[in-house]
Amino acid sequence: VNQFGMTYVPSSSECRKITSKCVVIIYLFYEKQIHEYSEWLKRIPSDVDVFILSQSKDIIDYMRKTYSFDGSIEFIESSTKGREWGALFSCLEKRIFYYDIVCFLHDKLFHSFEFPSQGLSFRNMLWENLLPSNNGVISIIKYMEDNPYVGLMVPPVVKMGTYFKYFGNFWMNDFDNTIDLLSQLEVPVDSVKKDKPPISIGGMFWFRPLSVKQLFSGNRVDVFPEEPMELDGTINHAYERVLPFLAQHLLW
């Protein structure tokens, strides 16, 4: 969606055939969570490709053995730096433009919140909005097919519990590094204001590769921090915040 307030609720009864080349890309980092994602993965239509990436061979082996899918699926052992963004750039930078529409998802741990249940709810909100059901996924894809100027769709901002303290500060410690990244991507920053929070947080979204093509121009894995990664203020956190500004810039 974009800063003009466009909102779309996926249909649960969509039955039209997908005509675009689509892929769902999933990055998994936390071994103790991997059994939690099978129900969401079942919601991906069989005519949508699936890439499952992880820096952990154990996770790749587990998913290969336990996850069955009628469509095309590929398991990829990824870079050890940058987590989901490092994996996306190092493994799929060239291949991403084969697809018209892409969904990008990753797992989350809950250590950065006061109550684990809130972190779990945040993760679930992101996944449930992006993979609502088999027909819901088809509905999202068809909406993007029918609306060629929609280049990015993100989950809604969070308004729940003690998230209220974050609602006024979704920039967290990432305003300056977001401005720096936008400048590197040659996107004007005049309209990016600290008192106007970004509408993309969580780093999960549906997108057209062409709408954010500058993300895939010369990125290097060595720009990412070593583990253990900080909970805020890294280039990973900047990447998730630049998306709507980049998509809007390319649209106009």
HUWO-V393408 format. One record per residue. RES is the residue in one small letter. OMEGA is omega in degrees with one decimal (NA if undefined). Layout:
# HUWO-V393408
res=RES omega=OMEGA
res=RES omega=OMEGA
This chain:
# HUWO-V393408
res=v omega=179.5
res=n omega=-172.6
res=q omega=176.5
res=f omega=173.6
res=g omega=177.3
res=m omega=179.1
res=t omega=-179.7
res=y omega=176.5
res=v omega=-177.6
res=p omega=177.0
res=s omega=176.8
res=s omega=-175.6
res=s omega=-178.1
res=e omega=-179.3
res=c omega=-179.3
res=r omega=-178.9
res=k omega=176.6
res=i omega=179.4
res=t omega=-179.8
res=s omega=171.1
res=k omega=-172.6
res=c omega=177.7
res=v omega=169.5
res=v omega=-179.4
res=i omega=-176.5
res=i omega=176.6
res=y omega=-178.9
res=l omega=-175.4
res=f omega=-171.8
res=y omega=-175.3
res=e omega=-175.3
res=k omega=179.5
res=q omega=-164.3
res=i omega=179.3
res=h omega=-175.0
res=e omega=-169.8
res=y omega=-174.0
res=s omega=-178.6
res=e omega=177.2
res=w omega=-177.4
res=l omega=178.0
res=k omega=-177.0
res=r omega=-177.8
res=i omega=179.1
res=p omega=-174.7
res=s omega=178.1
res=d omega=171.2
res=v omega=178.2
res=d omega=178.7
res=v omega=168.6
res=f omega=173.1
res=i omega=-175.6
res=l omega=172.9
res=s omega=173.2
res=q omega=-178.2
res=s omega=176.3
res=k omega=179.5
res=d omega=177.7
res=i omega=178.9
res=i omega=-179.5
res=d omega=179.8
res=y omega=-178.1
res=m omega=179.3
res=r omega=-176.7
res=k omega=-170.2
res=t omega=-175.2
res=y omega=176.4
res=s omega=-175.1
res=f omega=-176.8
res=d omega=-177.6
res=g omega=-178.4
res=s omega=179.3
res=i omega=179.4
res=e omega=178.1
res=f omega=-172.1
res=i omega=172.9
res=e omega=-166.7
res=s omega=177.1
res=s omega=178.2
res=t omega=179.3
res=k omega=173.3
res=g omega=179.8
res=r omega=-172.0
res=e omega=-178.5
res=w omega=176.0
res=g omega=178.7
res=a omega=-179.4
res=l omega=-176.8
res=f omega=-173.6
res=s omega=-174.7
res=c omega=-168.9
res=l omega=-176.4
res=e omega=-179.3
res=k omega=-171.5
res=r omega=-172.7
res=i omega=-175.4
res=f omega=170.1
res=y omega=-173.5
res=y omega=176.0
res=d omega=-174.3
res=i omega=-174.5
res=v omega=168.4
res=c omega=-178.0
res=f omega=-176.9
res=l omega=172.5
res=h omega=179.4
res=d omega=179.3
res=k omega=171.0
res=l omega=-165.2
res=f omega=-173.4
res=h omega=-175.0
res=s omega=-177.7
res=f omega=-178.6
res=e omega=-176.4
res=f omega=-179.7
res=p omega=-178.4
res=s omega=178.4
res=q omega=176.1
res=g omega=177.1
res=l omega=178.5
res=s omega=177.4
res=f omega=177.4
res=r omega=-177.7
res=n omega=178.6
res=m omega=-179.8
res=l omega=-177.9
res=w omega=-177.8
res=e omega=178.4
res=n omega=-175.8
res=l omega=174.8
res=l omega=-173.1
res=p omega=-179.9
res=s omega=176.8
res=n omega=178.7
res=n omega=178.0
res=g omega=176.7
res=v omega=176.8
res=i omega=-179.6
res=s omega=177.0
res=i omega=-179.2
res=i omega=-179.5
res=k omega=176.6
res=y omega=178.9
res=m omega=175.6
res=e omega=-177.8
res=d omega=-177.3
res=n omega=-172.4
res=p omega=179.1
res=y omega=172.1
res=v omega=-177.3
res=g omega=-175.0
res=l omega=174.0
res=m omega=-176.0
res=v omega=175.7
res=p omega=180.0
res=p omega=175.4
res=v omega=-172.0
res=v omega=174.9
res=k omega=-177.1
res=m omega=174.2
res=g omega=179.4
res=t omega=171.2
res=y omega=178.0
res=f omega=179.8
res=k omega=176.3
res=y omega=-174.7
res=f omega=177.5
res=g omega=-175.4
res=n omega=178.3
res=f omega=173.7
res=w omega=-174.8
res=m omega=177.0
res=n omega=-168.8
res=d omega=179.8
res=f omega=-175.7
res=d omega=-179.3
res=n omega=173.0
res=t omega=176.4
res=i omega=179.3
res=d omega=-178.8
res=l omega=176.8
res=l omega=178.8
res=s omega=177.4
res=q omega=-179.9
res=l omega=177.5
res=e omega=175.6
res=v omega=178.9
res=p omega=-176.1
res=v omega=-177.3
res=d omega=-176.3
res=s omega=-179.2
res=v omega=-174.5
res=k omega=-178.1
res=k omega=-179.8
res=d omega=175.9
res=k omega=-173.1
res=p omega=175.5
res=p omega=-179.6
res=i omega=-179.1
res=s omega=172.8
res=i omega=-179.9
res=g omega=174.5
res=g omega=177.3
res=m omega=-170.1
res=f omega=165.5
res=w omega=-178.6
res=f omega=168.1
res=r omega=178.5
res=p omega=-179.1
res=l omega=-178.3
res=s omega=178.5
res=v omega=-170.7
res=k omega=-179.7
res=q omega=175.0
res=l omega=-172.9
res=f omega=179.9
res=s omega=172.8
res=g omega=176.8
res=n omega=-179.7
res=r omega=-177.9
res=v omega=-175.5
res=d omega=175.7
res=v omega=-175.6
res=f omega=-177.9
res=p omega=174.0
res=e omega=172.1
res=e omega=-1.4
res=p omega=-177.3
res=m omega=176.3
res=e omega=-178.4
res=l omega=-178.8
res=d omega=172.5
res=g omega=-180.0
res=t omega=177.5
res=i omega=174.8
res=n omega=-179.7
res=h omega=175.2
res=a omega=-179.1
res=y omega=-177.3
res=e omega=-178.5
res=r omega=-178.1
res=v omega=-168.0
res=l omega=-177.7
res=p omega=178.4
res=f omega=179.4
res=l omega=-179.3
res=a omega=179.8
res=q omega=178.7
res=h omega=-178.6
res=l omega=179.1
res=l omega=-175.7
res=w omega=NA
